Amino acid sequence: MLHCKMQTSWVDIPVMRNFSRYSLRFVVVAWLALLAACSGGPDRKPPAQGAFTPLERGGGLRLFEYTLRVALPPARAIHRTPDGNSAPQPRKQDDRALLKQAHRLLNDDPRLNDYCPNGYMTLDEYALLGELMIRGECRYEPRQEASK
């Protein structure tokens, strides 16, 4: 008599077939999630805003200019009231607030920290028609903290 041994593989068993399908899906999804998490790269600082222009003068004088352009609000029509006076305009963002923002951006700018490692003194600043300008001079010695 011929005795034939039937071989079954684990794929032929219905429960194992479903398990392998789900485990394959899990592995693919986990691999894609890992790939997405690693593709972000190292944390990078946002690119520096504004134009930083170092100005080296004779005698080791280190000056700089920082120019930042801001978008002007769109022009609005002037509305007149029935008595002929112009209606009060909504208050625009104050120039001082814009200059404070420019100083914050300048202080975070790595170009300034490389050029003036001991900090800087502001010589001049202005805001005119959407352009903010800060002129400064590098400090040559670290700031002395006030003695108690």
Number of C-alpha atoms within 10 A of each C-alpha: 3 4 5 6 6 6 6 8 8 10 12 10 10 9 10 13 13 12 12 13 10 12 12 12 12 12 11 12 12 12 12 12 12 11 11 10 10 10 9 9 7 7 6 7 9 7 8 13 15 18 14 18 14 18 12 11 9 6 6 8 12 18 21 21 19 21 21 20 16 14 8 11 9 6 6 7 6 10 12 11 10 8 6 8 9 11 11 10 9 6 6 8 10 9 14 11 10 18 19 11 13 24 18 11 16 22 14 14 18 15 16 20 15 10 15 18 15 14 18 22 11 14 12 11 16 14 19 9 9 14 16 21 21 20 19 20 19 19 16 14 9 10 10 6 6 5 4 3
